[in-house]
Amino acid sequence: MNQWERITVVCAQGTRWVPMVLFMLSLGLTLGFHGKAYDDAYITYRCARHLTEGHGLSYNIGEAISATTTPLLAILLAGLGRWSSPEWIPAWGGVLSGLSLFALTGLIWMHARRENQVWVGMVAVAWLFTCPFLETVWGGESLLALALSLGAFYLYFEHRHALAAVLCFLAFLTRGEGLIPFGVMVAHKLWKEKRIAWEMIGIFVLMMMAWWFVAPRLGTSFMPKTLAVKMAQMQSGAWGPFVKTTLDWYRAYLIGSPAFPGIRPHPIWAMLPLLAVGGGLAWLVRPSERWGWILLWLALYVAGYSILAVPFYTWYSFPIFLAVALLAGIGHQGVVEGLARLRRIPASLRIGMGWGYGLFLLLAFGVGAQSVIQSMWAPPSPAQRLYTRAGLWLRANSAPAASVGFFEIGFVGYYSDRRMVDPVGLVNPDVVPHVARGDFTWALRHYQPDYIVLTPVRWQDRIGRIRDENDFKAHYELVAALEEPGYFDSPLAIYKKSAHPPPGL
């Protein structure tokens, strides 16, 4: 028995502690990321707060438009907000992310145990906990959607098809692409057993029919209407393609990228894609049915987003990282088994190769863990701090019925509690065709919000240019300039419309 085999035996014997370790790590991240989330998460928080207050899932009260892409998360947050306090909803968003991460990593481990591949589970889970961009999805629905989908796969392979269908439906309510794992499972049943999964289909269809009747009563639609908005954004040319920009984003963590100048690269993270490539080759040599169908689900997710021409957002790209982490785990399992089979080379050389590889792997995990810890200790991002202050300023200095125009409606919309006008169309459906044509000032000219918020750098050439128009100069005045020391995109300028403007801007 070589050192890798001995380590494998020890790890297998200590698996009873895995749930506790995963829970403690998830709890640590939940506490460390408390008060932190990305801007779009606060769009869902606002919809959840409105549901708690009896206004349905609408974003602007009185308008039958829900800007959230994740009805299930909004409903869960609304329930927790009603049980505790609506003001706790952002904190509950972080708690649900922590619980989702615990469930996701636990399910990866359970799948690996079923395949008798503990190394796949250990390495994939380790990559998830040391992921340097974990904070970019915290507070949103990505972790929950992935956990529900992976849980559905686990129940399906355990022949508990009814419960698998329920989780598929919940995954669909979390994100519309939750339809993909359901389709993959139905296809597996047909491929493997030459039978139609009538039980799963029946339960899934019944739950979808129930949602068809419930959704309007909650103030939302059967399918989120945000897909058309995202496609229009892509048509405008202002966003990068999904796959290409995702690859560039990942590359920024390895060697840097001018498109993402704020990311500090660490070449040691090249261990992840290298192991993933090895994992793909190892799977081709010795296919695993369970991992194969799970990876097919994630591949179809990427293909679907590419075909629909959806733009890049970090939380959209996280499922790709999950696929890479799983492939890296498979690759590590192949390395361990390969080293165990190297009987013809001297034992000292085998031991040296094993230790060298292990040290590089631990170094990659260590750098990732350091990055995560730094993110936990760091204050909320400058954008979150600045936009929160802007929202609170508007709440304190504007009438409750005032309207506000800004292209980042998350933090500002949540904390201002004012009716928002979104130049990129998320809460104003008639804006979408103008966005597709690249006109990002139409909403501001058409709706003439009482306040307009503009940044000095981002979107200056597309939205900020409105401040150079004569009509804007004539009817809006600067009332606040909010600084955020050290932040490249400040001061944030807040303009107020004059009391009696002539019709039309």
Residue, then its C-alpha position, 0 to 999 in steps of 0.5 A: m500500500n503506497q502513501w496515496e492508498r493509505i491516505t485514501v483509507v484514512c479519508a474513507q474512515g473519517t467520512r463521518w466527520v465530513p457533514m460537520v466540517l462542511f457545515m462549519l465551513s459554510l457557517g464561517l463563510t456565512l458569518g464572514f460574508h454577512g452584510k455583503a451581496y451583489d447589486d442584483a440580489y437586492i432586486t430580489y430582496r426588494c421584491a421579497r419585502h414587497l411580498t411581505e408587506g402585502h404588495g406581491l412580488s412587484y418591484n415598483i408597488g402598483e406595477a404588475i412587473s416583478a424584476t426578480t429572476t428567482p421567485l422561489l428565493a423571493i418567496l422564501l425570503a418573504g416568509l423569513g422576513r414576515w417571521s422575523s422582520p422585513e429589514w432582516i431580508p438581506a441578512w436572510g439572503g446570506v444565511l440561505s446562501g450559506l445553507s445552499l453551499f452546505a447542501l451543494t458541497g454535501l451533495i457532491w460528497m454524497h454523489a462521490r461516495r455513491e461512486n466510491q470516489v472519495w477523492v472526487g468529492m474532496v477535491a471538488v468540495a475544496w475548490l468550491f470552498t476556496c473559490p476566489f469569486l465566491e463572494t460574487v454569487w453570495g446572497g443571490e440564487s445561484l448556490l440554491a439553484l445548483a443545490l436543488s438541481l444536484g439534489a434532484f440528481y441524487l434522488y433520481f439515481e436513488h430511484r426516488h423519482a417523485l421527490a426528484a421531480v419536486l426538486c426539479f420544479l423548485a430548481f425551476l422556480t429558483r431559475g428558469e433553467g431548472l428545466i434542464p436537469f428535469g429534461v436530462m433525467v427524463a432523457h436518461k430514463l428513456w436512454k437507460e431503461k427505454r421507458i418514459a418517466w411518467e411519474m416524474i413528468g406527471i408530478f412536474v406537470l401538476m406542479m407547473m400547472a399549480w404555479w400557473f395559477v399561483a404566480p399571478r396572485l403573487g404578482t409575478s409571471f409564470m416565467p420571469k420576463t427578464l430573459a428578453v431584457k438580457m437578450a436585448q442587452m446582448q443585442s445592444g453590443a454593450w455586454g460581452p458574449f457569455v462564454k467568451t467573457t466567462l473564459d476571460w474572467y477566469r483567465a483574469y484569476l490566472i494571468g490577469s486580464p485588461a477586461f478585469p483589472g481589479i482581479r489579482p491573478h495567481p498562476i497557481w490556480a492553473m491547477l484547476p483547469l489542468l486537473a479539469v482537462g485531465g478529468g475529462l480525459a479520465w472520464l473518457v477512458r473510464p466513463s461514470e454514468r452519474w458524473g456523465w449525466i451531471l456534466l451533461w446538465l451543466a454542458l446544456y446549461v452553457a449551450g442554452y445560454s450561448i444559443l439564447a445569446v445571454p450576456f455575461y454576469t458572474w452569477y451566470s458563470f458559476p455553474i461553469f465553475l461547478a463543472v470545472a470543479l467536478l472535472a478537477g475532482i475526477g482528474h485528481q482521482g485519476v492522478v491518485e489511481g495513476l500513481a498507485r499503478l506506477r509499480r515499475i519505477p523506484a518507490s522513492l521516485r513515486i513518493g517524490m512525485g506524489w508529495g510534489y503534486g500534493l504540495f502544489l495542490l495544497l498551495a493552490f487551495g491555500v492561495g484560494a483560502q487566503s483570497v476567501i478569508q481576505s474577502m471575508w475580512a474586507p468591508p463591503s465593496p466600494a460600490q455597495r457602500l456608495y450605492t447604499r449611501a445614495g439610496l439612503w440619501l434619496r430616502a431622506n431627501s425625496a418625497p415617498a412618491a418620487s421616481v429615480g432613474f439609475f442603471e444599477i437599481g439593486f442597492v439604490g432601489y432597496y434602500s431608497d424605497r422609491r419607484m425606479v426607472d431602469p435605463v436597461g429595461l429590467v423593470n420597464p418592459d417598454v424600454v427593452p426594444h430601445v435597449a436592443r438598439g443601444d439607446f440607453t437614455w430613452a427611459l430617462r427621456h420618456y419617464q422623466p424621473d424626479y431624480i437621475v443618478l449618474t456615475p462619472v466613469r461607467w456608462q458615461d458614453r451611453i447613459g452619462r452623456i445625457r447630462d450634456e444635452n441642453d434639455f437635461k441642463a435646463h430641467y435638472e440640477l445637481v443636488a448631491a455628489l456622493e464620494e467614496p474615497g479610493y473608488f474609481d467610479s465616484p463621486l456619484a451625482i444625483y440630479k433633481k428635476s425642477a418643480h415645473p418642467p415643460p413637457g418633454l426633455 
